[in-house]
Amino acid sequence: MASLPKLTVLVLNFYFWANFMSCNVVSQPVLNMVEQEAVYNVLESINFDVPWRSLFPDDLCSSSPHGVLCDYFVLQDNNNNNSTFTAHVTEISLGYVSDYAPNPPCTPKSTLNASLFAPFGYLRKIFVYKCFVKNEVSLFDFGSLPESLEELVFMENPGLVGSLSDKVGNLMSLRRLVLSGSGVKGKIPYGLGSLVNLEQLSLSRNKISGEIPVGVMTLKKLKVLDLSQNELGGAVNESIGNLTQLLKLDLSYNRLCGGIPENLKGLKSLEFLDLSYNSFFNCGVPLFLGEMHSLREVYLSGNFLGGEIPEIWENLGGIVGIGLSRTGLIGNIPASMGVYLKKICYLGLDNNKLEGTLPEEFGALEYVNELYLENNNLSGRLPFSAKFVSKVGQKLKLEGNPQLCADEGLRISNVSVSLRLLKMCNNNAVVPNSVQFSGASLVLLPASHVVIFLGISFLLC
């Protein structure tokens, strides 16, 4: 295409092409022999046991195995109105997914290298699923692939080893780069910063180390950034707030440290945030979360945040999942969580130092189906009805709160083992009504606790 600057290239989808053919009585172009042979070579590389050439002897754009797709192109010469019609392979998907996506199956002897894809000048997508599971295969240089590529997806290939090359930055048309569930090591290459059209970068479940390069923070079109379950370390650069089109940010299960960047509040479109199980520290749950009104899920578990749960929920009514387990939280659970989080389905507050009674408002959470409150210092009567307990079932976790009690009818329920571990409430005991305070809850601590708390707060902040 670059060698023909005066030609206009039009891609015709199947239906348009059919109409065009019927109106112009032009024979359907066939795949050229170079690409035809290249397809056979790719198929034989991942599964030599299948007789691909005899099963599909004809034009592979007319009759091909599932996973090989073509498009038809019109090359129009503006000088003399002559048109040339061609067919080219645009998508190759390898690895059986399901009966609905029966791509060519791989074997323990599957191999693949970049040179196999060199003849495909119009290739837009490569998809490889579970082709390298037990056999160890070196990751080839993505930078040697056709520059026309828009999607490069490798999923669930634990035998794929090696590291990403800086030359991946040569794929300037790339919109999706997914390399998840492999054995890839090394650092994230700075060359990724050249992929200005990238909308999804998913490098999850690898063994990638080092820091997140600043170049990633310049990818202004990114909508999904998933670097979870790696060995990344260091602090997250504040420039991450420049990725204003992000919908999903997942950095969970790494070794990232420092404070949670306040510039995250600039991600006004962000719906999913997972920073859990790193080494982030903060003086409490970040208050700026209350300004991120598009959030639907936020997970910060496994980081020592400390402090009390803040009153930030009024404008976060769309949230369906919150994870604050093992974050060093103290104080009471604010009733405002039950008031404003009406759509919450998952709430994890377990393994902290929370105390006081459970807000009665929690019993009215209509959509909650997972509620984890175990291993805190909660006390008083459980404010849940039998219907609520039955709905949440075994995913209602309450054990490890010695002063928390349940009415007899709930305690003997077979719905939740966790309930049977609670003591039975004394029905004669008077449970005082909660006193409402504007914007805060009154918590009385012994003097010794106050001194310790102030000391810890001083060290953390």
Solvent accessible surface area in square Angstrom, and as a share of the most:
residue,aa,sasa,rsa
1,M,129,0.58
2,A,104,0.81
3,S,95,0.62
4,L,80,0.40
5,P,119,0.75
6,K,134,0.57
7,L,39,0.19
8,T,57,0.33
9,V,41,0.23
10,L,84,0.42
11,V,79,0.45
12,L,12,0.06
13,N,91,0.47
14,F,138,0.57
15,Y,165,0.63
16,F,106,0.44
17,W,6,0.02
18,A,46,0.36
19,N,94,0.48
20,F,52,0.22
21,M,29,0.13
22,S,88,0.57
23,C,105,0.63
24,N,72,0.37
25,V,137,0.79
26,V,49,0.28
27,S,96,0.62
28,Q,81,0.36
29,P,20,0.13
30,V,100,0.57
31,L,5,0.03
32,N,60,0.31
33,M,149,0.67
34,V,100,0.58
35,E,6,0.03
36,Q,12,0.05
37,E,74,0.33
38,A,4,0.03
39,V,1,0.01
40,Y,15,0.06
41,N,54,0.28
42,V,1,0.01
43,L,1,0.01
44,E,40,0.18
45,S,24,0.15
46,I,1,0.00
47,N,10,0.05
48,F,162,0.67
49,D,120,0.62
50,V,36,0.21
51,P,81,0.51
52,W,11,0.04
53,R,95,0.35
54,S,82,0.53
55,L,103,0.51
56,F,46,0.19
57,P,88,0.56
58,D,95,0.49
59,D,24,0.13
60,L,1,0.00
61,C,22,0.13
62,S,75,0.49
63,S,56,0.36
64,S,36,0.23
65,P,11,0.07
66,H,95,0.42
67,G,8,0.08
68,V,5,0.03
69,L,93,0.46
70,C,28,0.16
71,D,23,0.12
72,Y,15,0.06
73,F,5,0.02
74,V,12,0.07
75,L,25,0.13
76,Q,64,0.28
77,D,34,0.18
78,N,93,0.48
79,N,109,0.56
80,N,83,0.43
81,N,123,0.63
82,N,92,0.47
83,S,48,0.31
84,T,74,0.43
85,F,51,0.21
86,T,32,0.19
87,A,2,0.02
88,H,19,0.09
89,V,0,0.00
90,T,2,0.01
91,E,46,0.20
92,I,2,0.01
93,S,13,0.09
94,L,0,0.00
95,G,1,0.01
96,Y,103,0.39
97,V,64,0.37
98,S,39,0.25
99,D,117,0.60
100,Y,205,0.78
101,A,27,0.21
102,P,56,0.35
103,N,7,0.04
104,P,3,0.02
105,P,57,0.36
106,C,30,0.18
107,T,29,0.17
108,P,102,0.64
109,K,179,0.76
110,S,0,0.00
111,T,73,0.42
112,L,8,0.04
113,N,68,0.35
114,A,10,0.08
115,S,81,0.52
116,L,33,0.16
117,F,0,0.00
118,A,68,0.53
119,P,52,0.33
120,F,0,0.00
121,G,46,0.44
122,Y,33,0.13
123,L,0,0.00
124,R,66,0.24
125,K,45,0.19
126,I,0,0.00
127,F,34,0.14
128,V,0,0.00
129,Y,43,0.16
130,K,105,0.44
131,C,3,0.02
132,F,1,0.00
133,V,72,0.42
134,K,183,0.77
135,N,30,0.15
136,E,137,0.61
137,V,20,0.11
138,S,81,0.52
139,L,19,0.10
140,F,25,0.10
141,D,44,0.23
142,F,4,0.02
143,G,12,0.11
144,S,68,0.44
145,L,5,0.03
146,P,16,0.10
147,E,122,0.55
148,S,33,0.22
149,L,0,0.00
150,E,49,0.22
151,E,29,0.13
152,L,0,0.00
153,V,1,0.00
154,F,2,0.01
155,M,62,0.28
156,E,43,0.19
157,N,1,0.00
158,P,72,0.45
159,G,7,0.07
160,L,1,0.01
161,V,41,0.23
162,G,35,0.33
163,S,63,0.40
164,L,15,0.08
165,S,37,0.24
166,D,83,0.43
167,K,117,0.49
168,V,1,0.00
169,G,8,0.07
170,N,69,0.35
171,L,0,0.00
172,M,93,0.42
173,S,47,0.30
174,L,0,0.00
175,R,82,0.30
176,R,67,0.24
177,L,0,0.00
178,V,8,0.05
179,L,1,0.00
180,S,5,0.04
181,G,10,0.09
182,S,10,0.06
183,G,8,0.08
184,V,1,0.00
185,K,118,0.50
186,G,28,0.27
187,K,142,0.60
188,I,5,0.03
189,P,12,0.08
190,Y,164,0.62
191,G,13,0.13
192,L,1,0.00
193,G,21,0.20
194,S,49,0.32
195,L,0,0.00
196,V,81,0.47
197,N,49,0.25
198,L,0,0.00
199,E,53,0.24
200,Q,40,0.18
201,L,0,0.00
202,S,9,0.06
203,L,0,0.00
204,S,10,0.06
205,R,88,0.32
206,N,12,0.06
207,K,98,0.42
208,I,4,0.02
209,S,40,0.26
210,G,22,0.21
211,E,114,0.51
212,I,13,0.07
213,P,9,0.05
214,V,81,0.46
215,G,17,0.16
216,V,1,0.00
217,M,1,0.01
218,T,72,0.42
219,L,0,0.00
220,K,114,0.48
221,K,89,0.38
222,L,0,0.00
223,K,72,0.30
224,V,36,0.21
225,L,0,0.00
226,D,17,0.09
227,L,1,0.00
228,S,5,0.04
229,Q,88,0.39
230,N,13,0.06
231,E,65,0.29
232,L,1,0.00
233,G,17,0.16
234,G,21,0.20
235,A,65,0.50
236,V,12,0.07
237,N,66,0.34
238,E,81,0.36
239,S,26,0.17
240,I,1,0.00
241,G,11,0.11
242,N,73,0.38
243,L,0,0.00
244,T,76,0.44
245,Q,81,0.36
246,L,0,0.00
247,L,71,0.35
248,K,65,0.27
249,L,0,0.00
250,D,15,0.08
251,L,1,0.00
252,S,5,0.03
253,Y,114,0.43
254,N,13,0.07
255,R,157,0.57
256,L,1,0.00
257,C,54,0.32
258,G,16,0.15
259,G,40,0.38
260,I,11,0.06
261,P,6,0.04
262,E,96,0.43
263,N,69,0.36
264,L,1,0.01
265,K,66,0.28
266,G,29,0.27
267,L,0,0.00
268,K,114,0.48
269,S,47,0.30
270,L,1,0.00
271,E,79,0.35
272,F,44,0.18
273,L,1,0.01
274,D,18,0.10
275,L,3,0.01
276,S,7,0.04
277,Y,74,0.28
278,N,13,0.06
279,S,66,0.42
280,F,1,0.01
281,F,106,0.44
282,N,31,0.16
283,C,75,0.45
284,G,6,0.06
285,V,5,0.03
286,P,7,0.04
287,L,124,0.62
288,F,16,0.06
289,L,5,0.02
290,G,12,0.11
291,E,86,0.39
292,M,1,0.00
293,H,104,0.46
294,S,34,0.22
295,L,1,0.00
296,R,97,0.35
297,E,51,0.23
298,V,5,0.03
299,Y,39,0.15
300,L,2,0.01
301,S,10,0.06
302,G,21,0.20
303,N,2,0.01
304,F,104,0.43
305,L,0,0.00
306,G,3,0.03
307,G,24,0.23
308,E,88,0.40
309,I,9,0.05
310,P,20,0.13
311,E,79,0.36
312,I,22,0.11
313,W,5,0.02
314,E,118,0.53
315,N,87,0.45
316,L,2,0.01
317,G,30,0.29
318,G,16,0.16
319,I,0,0.00
320,V,50,0.29
321,G,1,0.01
322,I,0,0.00
323,G,1,0.01
324,L,4,0.02
325,S,9,0.06
326,R,135,0.49
327,T,0,0.00
328,G,17,0.17
329,L,0,0.00
330,I,44,0.22
331,G,4,0.04
332,N,44,0.23
333,I,6,0.03
334,P,6,0.04
335,A,30,0.23
336,S,18,0.12
337,M,1,0.01
338,G,0,0.00
339,V,64,0.37
340,Y,81,0.31
341,L,2,0.01
342,K,102,0.43
343,K,112,0.47
344,I,1,0.00
345,C,42,0.25
346,Y,62,0.24
347,L,1,0.01
348,G,0,0.00
349,L,0,0.00
350,D,13,0.07
351,N,36,0.18
352,N,12,0.06
353,K,130,0.55
354,L,0,0.00
355,E,51,0.23
356,G,21,0.21
357,T,74,0.43
358,L,6,0.03
359,P,15,0.09
360,E,137,0.62
361,E,55,0.25
362,F,0,0.00
363,G,26,0.25
364,A,66,0.51
365,L,3,0.01
366,E,118,0.53
367,Y,120,0.46
368,V,0,0.00
369,N,73,0.37
370,E,42,0.19
371,L,0,0.00
372,Y,39,0.15
373,L,0,0.00
374,E,26,0.12
375,N,69,0.35
376,N,6,0.03
377,N,84,0.43
378,L,0,0.00
379,S,35,0.22
380,G,25,0.24
381,R,61,0.22
382,L,5,0.02
383,P,34,0.22
384,F,11,0.04
385,S,63,0.41
386,A,72,0.56
387,K,171,0.73
388,F,10,0.04
389,V,2,0.01
390,S,67,0.43
391,K,91,0.39
392,V,8,0.05
393,G,10,0.10
394,Q,91,0.40
395,K,101,0.43
396,L,0,0.00
397,K,62,0.26
398,L,0,0.00
399,E,52,0.23
400,G,40,0.39
401,N,4,0.02
402,P,97,0.61
403,Q,107,0.48
404,L,1,0.00
405,C,16,0.09
406,A,0,0.00
407,D,48,0.25
408,E,94,0.42
409,G,55,0.53
410,L,14,0.07
411,R,79,0.29
412,I,112,0.57
413,S,22,0.14
414,N,130,0.67
415,V,53,0.30
416,S,0,0.00
417,V,74,0.42
418,S,7,0.04
419,L,0,0.00
420,R,101,0.37
421,L,118,0.59
422,L,7,0.03
423,K,95,0.40
424,M,99,0.44
425,C,8,0.05
426,N,98,0.50
427,N,113,0.58
428,N,137,0.70
429,A,54,0.42
430,V,135,0.78
431,V,76,0.44
432,P,111,0.70
433,N,136,0.70
434,S,91,0.59
435,V,111,0.64
436,Q,130,0.58
437,F,99,0.41
438,S,121,0.78
439,G,60,0.57
440,A,59,0.46
441,S,62,0.40
442,L,116,0.58
443,V,43,0.25
444,L,154,0.77
445,L,66,0.33
446,P,75,0.47
447,A,82,0.64
448,S,68,0.44
449,H,97,0.44
450,V,56,0.32
451,V,104,0.60
452,I,107,0.54
453,F,71,0.30
454,L,107,0.53
455,G,35,0.34
456,I,84,0.43
457,S,32,0.21
458,F,166,0.69
459,L,149,0.74
460,L,56,0.28
461,C,111,0.67
